[in-house]
Amino acid sequence: MGAECCKPREHPSVEDDGWTRVHDAIRLDLDDLEATLRRMKETGMTPSADEKEKLLEYFNTYHYRFIETHHVHEEKTFFPAMSERCEVPEKMSAEHKDLMDALHAVQASVGVRPLPFPPCHFPSSVFA
């Protein structure tokens, strides 16, 4: 082991960095959802009530929860750690609040309540 353990760690390229990948995944999921809804509108497809409910359930269960958990993690863990080393722009948190407010408004407009988080997750009240 010796000096090997003390070498500075190489940082991944921006393209391979976890920070970039997680944000790309969120954007891709939302882009896919938007494209699906746009194609449905353009082709005149009218989903059944059951199909609408399944789409909302899928979004609420997977995409919404991932986005909220990710942002809560940044607010509770990542931003405080960053702020010990540099100034974290206020707009980063403001953007999270705006996005979560918009997601909550969409859920309310279609009659979907946010799912309760299991005890291992942070509460969504971070954005209240």
C-alpha positions in Angstrom: 0.0 0.0 0.0 2.5 2.7 1.1 2.5 5.9 -0.8 -0.2 4.6 -3.2 -2.9 5.4 -0.6 -1.8 9.0 -0.3 -1.9 9.9 -4.0 -4.4 12.6 -4.9 -7.6 11.2 -6.3 -8.3 11.8 -9.9 -11.6 13.5 -10.5 -13.8 12.1 -13.3 -14.4 14.2 -16.4 -17.5 16.4 -16.3 -19.3 13.8 -18.5 -18.6 11.0 -16.1 -19.2 12.9 -12.9 -22.1 11.7 -10.7 -23.3 15.3 -10.3 -23.7 15.6 -14.1 -25.2 12.2 -14.6 -28.0 12.6 -11.9 -29.1 15.9 -13.4 -29.0 14.5 -16.9 -31.2 11.6 -15.7 -33.8 14.0 -14.2 -33.8 16.1 -17.4 -34.1 13.0 -19.6 -37.0 11.7 -17.6 -38.9 15.0 -17.8 -38.0 15.4 -21.5 -39.4 11.8 -22.2 -42.6 12.6 -20.3 -43.1 15.9 -22.2 -42.4 14.2 -25.5 -44.9 11.4 -24.8 -47.6 13.9 -23.8 -46.8 16.0 -26.9 -47.0 13.0 -29.2 -50.3 12.0 -27.6 -51.7 15.5 -28.3 -50.4 15.7 -31.9 -51.8 12.3 -32.8 -55.1 12.9 -31.1 -54.6 10.0 -28.8 -57.0 10.2 -25.8 -55.9 7.9 -23.1 -58.5 6.1 -21.1 -59.1 7.0 -17.4 -57.2 3.9 -16.4 -54.2 4.8 -18.7 -54.2 8.4 -17.2 -54.2 7.0 -13.7 -51.4 4.6 -14.5 -49.3 7.4 -16.0 -49.9 9.6 -13.0 -49.1 6.8 -10.6 -45.9 6.0 -12.5 -44.8 9.6 -12.5 -45.7 10.1 -8.9 -44.0 6.8 -7.8 -40.8 7.1 -9.7 -40.0 10.4 -11.3 -41.5 12.7 -8.7 -40.0 10.8 -5.8 -36.5 10.7 -7.4 -36.6 14.5 -8.1 -37.8 15.4 -4.6 -35.3 13.0 -2.8 -32.5 14.3 -5.0 -33.3 17.9 -4.2 -33.7 17.3 -0.5 -30.4 15.5 -0.4 -28.7 18.5 -2.0 -30.4 20.9 0.4 -29.7 18.9 3.6 -26.4 17.3 2.8 -24.6 18.6 -0.3 -25.1 22.3 -0.2 -24.1 22.6 3.5 -20.9 20.6 2.7 -20.2 22.8 -0.3 -20.8 26.0 1.8 -18.0 25.0 4.1 -15.6 25.3 1.1 -17.2 28.0 -1.1 -20.2 30.3 -1.4 -23.2 28.4 -2.7 -25.4 30.8 -4.8 -28.8 31.4 -3.3 -30.4 30.7 -6.6 -29.6 27.0 -6.3 -32.0 26.6 -3.4 -34.5 29.0 -4.9 -34.7 27.0 -8.1 -35.4 23.8 -6.0 -38.2 25.5 -4.2 -39.7 26.8 -7.5 -39.4 23.4 -9.1 -41.0 21.6 -6.2 -43.8 24.2 -6.0 -44.5 23.6 -9.7 -44.5 19.8 -9.2 -46.8 20.1 -6.2 -49.1 22.3 -8.3 -49.2 19.8 -11.1 -50.0 17.0 -8.6 -52.8 19.1 -7.0 -54.3 20.0 -10.4 -54.7 16.4 -11.3 -55.7 15.2 -7.9 -52.6 13.3 -7.0 -51.1 13.6 -3.5 -47.4 13.2 -2.9 -46.6 9.8 -1.6 -45.5 9.5 2.0 -41.8 8.9 2.3 -40.4 5.8 4.1 -38.6 6.7 7.4 -35.2 6.5 5.7 -36.0 9.6 3.5 -36.0 13.2 4.4 -39.4 14.8 4.7 -40.6 17.0 1.8 -41.2 19.9 4.2 -37.7 21.1 3.3 -39.3 23.1 0.5 -42.2 24.5 2.5 
